[in-house]
Amino acid sequence: MLTLLFYIFIAVIVIEILQYIIIYGPIAMTTSLPTKKYVDFEPVSVIVYIKEQQDKLDNFLTQLINQDYPEYEIVLIHNESDDDDLEILEAFCAKHANTRLVKVANIETFWGNKKYSLTLGMKVAKYERFVFIEPVVTPRSENWLLSFTRNFSTSKKIVLGHTSINKKKRSFINQLIRFQNTYKSIDLFSWANFGKPFHGNAYNQGYNKELFFKVNGFIEQMRVPYGDEYSFINQIGTSNNVAVAYDQDSFVNLQVESKTSTWLNNVKTYDLLFRSSSFFSQLKLRFFNLCHLLFFALFAVLMSFLFNWEIVLGLFAFRYLIIYIYNYKLFKVFDDKDLIWTLPFLEIIHIFITTYYSSIHFITRKKI
């Protein structure tokens, strides 16, 4: 029995290393795209969904209107709320000609429905390319829009971006939150080259207008929470029409509380939302998660019996050598290099907690 487990252990390590070389390798070894000139950029509509974000609007709108981009409009979608953000938006639009304000009143059929509000905003947008962002995040620089949209091309009609979580010094929980978030983007970006994208990123994504109306918009996701970033992108995306924005100027920053409850809620929510992706998309990611889990479980079993322990330790060290090399490069791409120092702890905690919640959600059939 131990001999069989030993060979399974070897097979799992081979699969993991191949995952890093083949799947993650193109992102880890990536280089910057050639810089385009302004004449290469088509005008875009930046679409912003706003609901009860009054305290964030001033800083957010200032950064948005100061983007270094030749021609763009800002479509501000105000979903009826109880705070005073509408007054701020009206004053902002009165000052800037390249802005539009869409006021969405709650109706019984689509009460507070984000996808309904986004649909109204996209209908009034005058340009063919949409870029989506929300006030909970801030563009990393005035080159955000320029860096993001340069990934569009004749064939690449969907662009997926990264949301970077702000660092907090001497906080292991913050590292866990950032590790989960960064690997969410690593998986998304890497697998986009091998089929349908798993999901989108409502805080930093873009696609052409034609793709939206070709499938009748969010008609299939209107009753699905967060369908605008998960099942919809999975529906319209292919390996041929998706590009990823990995230049750090294309990132947006998100400030979150460094609490255990925040981390656990992120893990639970992501697993529930991921269930809205296609079966094959789920199968790909969950298969490799199973391999990571088996690696730790089999290592513990084999070492507890000291079965070929010298070889097992050697394989363990070799696996981590390869993974450290690739993770250093991946974390560098996503500006999270400090995570490399606690990688073994982050990895093992992450894989066991995600497996736990996946199992609970599968058994209980829980939905978002």
Residue pairs with C-beta under 8 A, 6 or more apart in sequence:
2 301
2 302
2 305
2 307
5 298
5 301
5 302
5 307
6 302
6 307
6 308
6 312
8 294
8 298
9 294
9 295
9 298
9 299
9 302
9 312
9 315
10 315
12 291
12 294
12 295
12 298
13 295
13 315
13 318
13 319
15 288
15 291
16 288
16 291
16 292
16 295
16 319
16 323
17 319
17 322
17 323
19 288
19 291
20 28
20 322
20 323
20 326
21 326
23 190
23 191
23 194
24 186
24 190
24 326
24 330
25 326
26 190
26 193
27 186
27 189
27 190
27 244
27 246
27 330
27 333
28 326
28 329
28 330
28 333
29 329
30 246
30 333
32 247
33 150
33 151
33 247
35 150
36 150
38 70
40 150
41 69
41 70
41 71
41 146
41 149
41 150
42 127
42 128
42 129
42 149
42 152
43 70
43 71
43 72
43 73
43 127
43 129
44 69
44 72
44 73
44 127
44 129
44 130
44 131
44 145
44 149
44 206
45 72
45 73
45 74
45 75
45 122
45 125
45 126
45 127
45 129
45 130
45 131
46 64
46 72
46 73
46 74
46 75
46 131
46 132
46 133
46 145
47 75
47 77
47 118
47 121
47 122
47 125
47 130
47 131
47 132
47 133
48 64
48 74
48 75
48 76
48 77
48 132
48 133
48 134
48 135
49 77
49 79
49 114
49 117
49 118
49 121
49 132
49 134
49 202
50 57
50 76
50 77
50 78
50 79
50 85
50 89
50 134
50 135
51 78
51 79
51 81
51 112
51 114
52 81
52 82
52 83
52 85
53 60
53 85
53 134
53 135
53 136
54 83
54 84
54 85
54 88
56 135
56 136
57 85
57 88
57 89
57 92
57 135
58 88
59 138
60 135
60 138
61 88
61 92
63 138
63 139
63 142
63 144
64 74
64 133
64 139
65 74
65 92
65 96
65 99
66 142
67 139
67 142
67 143
67 144
67 145
67 146
68 142
68 143
68 145
68 146
69 145
69 146
69 149
72 98
72 127
72 145
73 98
73 99
73 100
73 125
73 126
73 127
74 96
74 98
74 99
74 100
75 99
75 100
75 102
75 121
75 122
75 124
75 125
76 89
76 92
76 93
76 99
76 100
76 101
76 102
77 102
77 104
77 117
77 118
77 120
77 121
78 85
78 86
78 89
78 101
78 102
78 103
78 104
79 104
79 106
79 112
79 114
79 117
80 103
80 104
80 105
80 106
86 103
89 101
90 101
92 99
93 99
93 100
93 101
100 124
100 125
102 117
102 120
102 121
102 124
104 116
104 117
104 120
106 112
110 116
110 222
113 222
114 228
115 217
115 218
115 221
115 222
115 227
115 228
116 218
116 222
118 132
118 218
118 228
119 217
119 218
122 130
122 209
122 212
122 217
125 209
127 209
128 208
128 209
128 210
129 149
129 152
129 206
129 207
129 208
129 209
130 206
130 207
130 208
130 209
130 212
131 145
131 148
131 149
131 159
131 205
131 206
132 202
132 203
132 204
132 205
132 206
133 139
133 203
133 204
133 252
134 202
134 203
136 203
136 254
137 163
137 203
137 204
137 252
137 253
137 254
138 252
138 253
139 145
139 252
139 253
140 164
140 248
140 249
140 250
140 251
140 252
140 253
141 147
141 249
143 249
144 249
144 250
144 251
144 252
146 249
147 245
147 247
147 249
147 250
148 159
148 161
148 204
148 206
148 245
148 250
149 159
149 206
151 159
151 243
151 244
151 245
151 250
152 159
152 206
152 208
152 243
153 243
155 240
155 241
156 241
156 242
156 243
157 207
157 208
157 210
157 211
157 241
158 197
158 205
158 206
158 207
158 208
158 211
158 233
158 236
158 237
158 241
158 242
158 243
159 205
159 206
159 207
159 242
159 243
159 244
159 245
160 188
160 189
160 192
160 197
160 200
160 201
160 204
160 205
160 233
160 242
160 243
160 244
160 245
161 201
161 203
161 204
161 205
161 206
161 244
161 245
161 250
161 251
161 252
162 185
162 189
162 201
162 204
162 245
162 246
162 250
162 251
162 252
162 334
163 181
163 185
163 201
163 203
163 204
163 251
163 252
163 253
163 254
164 181
164 251
164 252
164 253
164 254
164 334
164 335
164 336
165 174
165 177
165 178
165 181
165 253
165 254
165 255
165 256
166 253
166 254
166 255
166 256
167 174
167 178
167 336
167 338
168 174
168 258
171 258
172 342
173 258
173 259
173 260
173 262
173 263
174 258
175 338
175 339
175 342
175 346
176 263
176 346
176 349
176 350
177 256
177 258
177 262
177 263
177 266
178 336
178 339
179 336
179 339
179 346
179 347
179 350
180 263
180 266
180 267
180 270
180 350
180 354
181 266
182 330
182 331
182 334
182 336
182 339
183 350
184 270
185 201
185 334
186 330
186 334
187 198
187 285
188 197
188 198
188 199
188 201
188 244
189 244
189 246
191 197
191 198
191 281
191 284
191 285
192 237
192 239
192 242
192 244
193 239
194 239
194 284
195 238
195 239
195 280
195 281
195 284
196 234
196 237
196 238
196 239
196 278
196 280
196 281
197 233
197 234
197 237
197 242
198 234
198 274
198 277
198 281
198 285
199 229
199 230
199 231
199 233
199 234
199 273
199 274
199 276
199 277
200 228
200 229
200 230
200 232
200 233
200 237
201 229
202 226
202 228
202 229
203 252
203 254
204 245
204 250
204 251
204 252
205 229
205 233
207 233
207 236
211 236
211 241
212 236
214 236
215 235
215 236
218 227
218 228
218 232
220 227
220 231
220 232
220 235
221 227
221 228
221 231
221 232
221 235
224 230
224 231
224 276
225 273
225 368
226 273
226 276
226 368
227 276
230 273
230 274
230 276
230 277
231 276
231 277
234 276
234 277
234 278
234 281
246 333
246 334
248 335
251 334
251 335
256 262
264 353
267 353
267 354
267 357
268 357
268 361
269 368
271 354
271 357
271 358
271 361
272 361
272 366
272 367
272 368
273 368
274 282
274 285
275 282
275 361
275 367
275 368
276 368
286 358
289 351
289 354
289 355
289 358
292 347
292 351
293 351
293 352
293 355
295 319
296 348
296 351
296 352
299 312
299 316
302 308
302 309
302 312
303 309
303 312
303 313
320 344
323 343
324 340
324 343
327 339
327 340
327 343
328 337
328 340
331 337
331 338
331 339
331 340
339 346
360 366
